[in-house]
């Protein structure tokens, strides 16, 4: 009976070692890594390079909305709110899990100063299997979007 318990404890220990994960949250290094993608996004917006921004989005993003529809909606945002003048990071969070069930998540929320109306823009990014960080979710909030053209 003792040997059976010893074997079960040993197997349980070995199984738990195979599912070992290490988590880190909100490190500056991870923030900088994710912020590069968002900074590129805003630079492309300022330079009217909307097509270049499409490469920054995950394929999973475009399962929810087509690239054409996204470009159309981005154009409406630019017309109603105006060009981006400046941005200020309001909040950021990172959650990185290394191990068997690895995942990397990044959240950035910005106050964006625009020509006509300011906006609050939220980016949720994930690191894909290719180790590239992509935008998974993007949201723009502004009272200017409720105004008629």
Steps between C-alpha positions, in 0.01 A plus 500: 500500500786735584663434163176576318467834680865581429452420130185716485672793670799467266276488190302796625820699553635411156172594335492837674858574389397454136242778535734752655436861401657826607290815493613860504281807494558862412874505439647803324681277250171339391332842485770633267474190281123536457505876472719479188202360309265775619756772428538364147120505464479869597796598280330332204175684579683835512671423166175377335643147461182315595586199286825453691298476821316194373819297552496592869169321560456133580324276251255430782405869493405472134282198572266746675513779242628505144803708408285708266244574773775587746656743251158655440434543874851641557431755225177604672686540830761720330233716332288546813776535760772651286868422474698374798697780662631328812442204730546439870516157660234478772534138607699194407509137613698199388450136587769259384485127572802290405473123509270228376205731438690810392319823423591866480235769534538877486244773571555868420248781546575844355346845509541615141493867410348551156413803289121490551423272795725318743468125548585221739656212309552152640736239356510136609796315352612139505828336413439243229674167452741673262613718794364813335269722703177583320195711575214269593244762600474873438236739629443872447274698735409861425193718511604620156403162355138568600487829306364522148742577219 
